Each structure stands twice: as C-alpha cells, then as structure tokens.
C-alpha cells in the first residue's frame, strides 16, 4: 500500500538531496532529459498540483485546464520550494479524499492511492534526473521503492532484488547487464482489483496550450 506519508517521504528525500545544490546552474539538462533542471523541478510540482486537482473534483474525462509555474525570476531555491509545496498539497488532498473517489489520468482511471504512487514515481525518478546532474545522490528506501513497484508497476518485470535499481531500469535511467531495457512503460493508476484499460496515447497535458479554433 502507498500512503500520503510515503509521498511526504519521497518529497523529503528529493528536497533534502537538492537543497545543497541550489547555488548551482539549474539551466543545465537534468540527467538524460532534454529539460533543464529548473524545468524538470517545475514539472514535478505541476504533476503533483494537477493530480491534487483531479482528485479534488473527481474529474472523469479530462484534465482540469489550468497551469502553474514558479515565478520567472525565482532562483533554484524558490523553484525547490515550489516543488516541495506542491507535493505537500497533494498529500493533504489525498488524506482528505475518500478511497472510493476515482479520477481521470490518461493511463487509466485512478484512485487516491494510485495518484499517490504516481506522484512518488515522479518525485523519485525526476529527482534522480536532477541529482544526476547536480551531483548529490538520491537514496530512497528500498521498502518504499518496492511498494511503489508493487502498486504502480505490478505488470512489469523486476529483474533484480534491488527495487530502486529496478525502478530506474524500468524507466530507462540505467542498465542492468544481460537484461534488455524496456522500450516503453506505463504506470497503473487504477486499483489492482479493478479492470485497467490504459488509453493508447496520453492526452495533452493541462499546461500544454490549447490550439486556437479554426474558422469555418
């Protein structure tokens, strides 16, 4: 089981690893991503806030259309505050949301636990991207990583006894000798005892500008 306390733990793990790096250049790419460290940190916060919104209104068919970013001139320390605040907000919303609530995600209709597990994935994997560049290693607990895999990725293989290694391997962030790296992956927002029908393609993220209507 994944709980709001686990999300608080994941966010704390990331924030504690990144706090000593706020005087570095956050315009550099985060790990193997095309995004800068700043953009990656903002993305974590955006995901958490949007999932809090999905649960708050039990959105059924699409993302609630709004966007949030750190202030344009905010230094890395301010962006990190944004990341932490967003994670804490989602944890508070999950605590206040009945387990019976279901909400839309492009990869399946999720329950509060499913959104919490996804948020832990976002925090730890993008936290790893950030620390790979900024140089202060991320070291989440094996127990938390094992439970994240069990809830969000029960359909995926676990080739080693190291759940943090398995999580990074599954999402293309490291290699395991003699074990082909998956070419794609999806997490499962839907409860394990319910039918999971993942959408074939992810819908546009809510902070992606909508196209202007064409004149007829």
Secondary structure, DSSP 8 states (H G I E B T S, - for coil): ---HHHHHHHHHHHHHHHHTTTTS-TTSB-TTSSSBHHHHHHHHHHHHHHHHHHHHHT--SS---------TT--HHHHHHHHHHHHHHHHHHHHHS-TT--B--TT--B-HHHHHHHHHHHHHHHHHHHHHHHS------HHHHHHHHHHH-TTS---SS-HHHHHHHHTTSS-BTTB---S------S-TTS-----SS----TTS--------
